[in-house]
Amino acid sequence: MTQHIDSLQPASLKNIQAAEAKLMLQTYERNPLLFVSGQGVHLRDEQGNEYLDLLSGIGVCALGYQHPAITAALQQQSHSLLHTSNLFYHRGTSELALRLTEITGLDRVFFCNSGTEAWEAALKLARAHAGMLRSQGRNIGTRILAMQDSFHGRTMGSVATTHKLKYREPFEPVMPGVSFVPFNDVEALRAAFSTDVCAVAIEVIQGEGGIHPVSPQFLAAARELCDSTGALLLLDEIQSGMGRTGRWCAYQHYGIQPDVTTLAKPLAGGVPIGAMLCTEQASRAFNPGMHGTTFGGNPLACAVAIAVIDEIKQSHLLDHVASLGQYFLTGLRDLQTRFSSIREVRGLGLMIGVELESEALARQMLQGMMERRIVLNRTHETVLRFLPPFILSRRDVDLTLHALGELLELYSTPPSQQPEVMAVETIPGDKIHG
């Protein structure tokens, strides 16, 4: 008979690791840490050690840990309704939908439980919208153009639009009709586009792909092409949205509006929720019964998401994210001038990637930061990814920059003659709107 986890004495990291090895599907390579609590921007392990969290649950815990606004919303909603199903009304859906349409500039919302579900809804809407146009006599196909180095999730539709082979190949055949275009290659996009295409799918800032922002020229070309045929422009803001870049959505830095966008990660500060938003025109392709969810938009998730949005507004966190992100980037660029092992610094707001010269160095740096009790992660093999809570302080950034500098001194040799620094991928306002 399997021993239950709650009977382990004590509930130590070693015992929990042993239990998971027997009981859990082995889909994750976990770090050997047992976190038991958090406060502000810090996590605490079972030994009482505190860690500065610069990953925030992969971009989820935007307000950090034990934030009073989230705690109050959880407590208040738990005394009334947790779930009713979408067969009935509750006040939270319309209140949250109003906030989301106001901050995104889109018209209608579908609530679900995660980013991948939001993206799945976007893909289904794109196909349904093309079908609606064909029924009206328009010439439009079903093909979807996705981007090289993209990541959109793990469901069969989402993984079909995710570029990395290791995510797709084990599950083939995945959803057909997807073609991949080199990211930020305008000519390649134009060559691949035709009336066969029902949607162009873009992460405004590629997250798993190494923190690469879309170029203004590429996004403008995608908008133009979609407008020419009635195809939908789908912008994935699951990682870059909800204030992560200093604006509610990263596409707002470009002055270009999508037909569909998807939100999730920080939306409810750790309570699972996703949202697909679209224009009024695109929404006409969905009728009652065509798509749905059991848990999506439940009272608990909506109440917390409302609290998160209101707190971001009331505490002026968008301005804080923008200014602190620039401060962080400036410090990282200074390190780049001192160490040639930093190939590029990319990002916007508090979504930042530091590309190093090798995977081995990236692994060493990540391990060194963890030993200094600073949490981040490595993506696209060689990129250190920073997705800290929005409430991070300059003191936290200074501590991080100091630790990075010490580790670079240890693991890489400062150049005697610094080569030309590669261009940093950021999106200054004058580049977009000027």
GIBELZI-V181682 format. One line per field, one symbol per residue. phi: phi as a letter, one per 20 degrees, with the letter a starting at -180 (. if undefined). burial: + if it has 16 or more other C-alpha atoms within 10 Angstrom, else -. A space follows every 50 residues. Layout:
phi: ???
burial: ???
This chain:
phi: .fffffefceeegffffffffeddfedcdeffcdedabbmeddcefenfd cfeddlmlneefdmdlffffgfffffffeccebcnefcebffffffffff ffeenedcccebdafffffgfffffffffffffffeneebecfdeddfme bcpdffffffeeffffedgfdfeegfndcddgfmdffffffeeaffedad dcefcfeffomdffegffffffffffffcnfeeddedfeeemngdncgcf fffdmcdeebcccaiegcmpefacbddbfffffffddgnfbaaeegmfgf fffffgfffffgffelfffffffffffffffffffffecffefbccqbmd cccdedfbfffffffffffffemcebbdclmddeddcfgfegdfffffff ffffffffffdcegffcffgfffeeccfgffeee
burial: ---------------++-+--------------++--+-+++++-----+ +++++++++++++++-+--+--++--+----++------+-++--++--+ +--+-++++++++++++++++++++++++++++------+++++++++++ ++++-+++++++++---+-----+---++++-++-+--+---++++++++ ++++++++++++++++-++-+++-++--++++++++++++++++++++++ ++++--+++++++++++++++++++++++--++-+---------++++++ +++++++++-++----+++++++++++++-+++-++++++++++++++++ +++++++-+-+++-++++++--++++++++++++++++++++----+--+ +-+++-++-----+----------+++-------
